[in-house]
Amino acid sequence: MAAIAQILKVDFNIRDRQFKHIQVTYNHNSELANLMLDPWFAEQIQRRLPGLRQTVTEATRAGIPVPCFSASLNYIDSYRTGRLPQNLVQAMRDCFGSHTYKRIDKEGDFHTEWLP
């Protein structure tokens, strides 16, 4: 991951400081699952999260699409939440392809006949 950050730093015109932190972080902990778990990056996200949330909210109210900002906000919110409505996708997959689903109140795999 540190080598990838070095390659991107050379190939793209992106701020050197962030890539330096990425390199240092992965050189220090090459097994890190996500940069958001690193204390420095976690603190940077926490400091900027209210502004990002406000920007996405105001843009949405004004009808201005901000897909990268909203996707970033959704990713951060999803990553730090244990259980989300996306689990409904399991039910949809079961309905259209009999793929089964898991429940939080019982062990095992379940299938439902969704359509009459």
N, C-alpha and C positions, 0 to 999 in steps of 0.2 A: 504494500500500500504506500509506503514511503517513496518507493521508486516511481510509482504511478504519479504521485503528487509532483515529483521532480520533473517528469516528462510533461505533465500538464502545465507546470509553471513556465517551462521553456516554450511550449507550443501555443499557449494562449496568453492574451494580454489581461491577466487577472492579477489582482493585488498580491504581491510577493509575500506580504505578512501572513495572510491566511494559509498559503501553501507551506510556508516555513513552519507554522504551528501544526499543520497536518503531518509534515515530515517528522518533526520532533515527537509528536504524539505516537505515531506508528513505530518510530525507531525505539521509543521507550516501551511500548506495549503492542507488539505485532499481532496479538490475539484479540485486540479490541474489536468487539462486534459492531459498534456504531460510534461515530465521533461524538454523538450526543451524550455518550456515557463518560466521556473525558471531562474532568472538572473544569478545565478552561473553556471548552466549547459549551458545556452545560451552562456556565455562568454567562457566556456571551448570548446564548439563546434566551435565557431568562431575562436579561436586560432588554433585549430587543423584541421579545414576544408581544408585549402590550402595544407597541407601535405597529408591528406587523398586523395584529388583530384589528386595530383601528383603521389601518390603511385598507385592508380587505373589506371591512364593514362599510366604510365611506364610499369606496369604489362601487360596491354592490348597490348601495342606496342610490348612487348616481347613475347606475346602469352602465358602468365602465368595466369591461372584462379585464381581470388581472389574473390570468390562469396560472402563471408561475408563482405569484404570491399566494394565491388561495391553495394551490397544490402543496406548497411548502408548509403552510399553516396546517392543512389537513394531515400531512405526513407527521408533523411534530405532535399534533393532538392524538393521532392514531397510535403512534409509537409509545406514548406514555400512558395509554389507557388499556386496561386488561380485557375488558369486554365491551364490544361495540355492536351496533346494529348490522354491521357487515356480516355477522354470523347468519343473518337471514339468507345469504347467498347459498348456504348449505341446503336450506329448505327449497330454494328455487332449483338447485341442481337435482335434488331428489324428485321434485315434481316433474321436471322435463327429461330426466334421464335415469331415474331410480338409483341414484348414487349413494343413498342413505345419508343420515346426519347424526350428529352427537347431541345429547341433551345435557343440561347442567344439573338436572335433578336425578338422573339415573345413569348407570354405567351401560355401555354397549352402543351398538349401531342400530339405528331405527330407520324404517321406511314407512311412508304413509301413502295411501291411495288418495291423491289430492283432487283428482277430477272425477265427477260422477260417471 
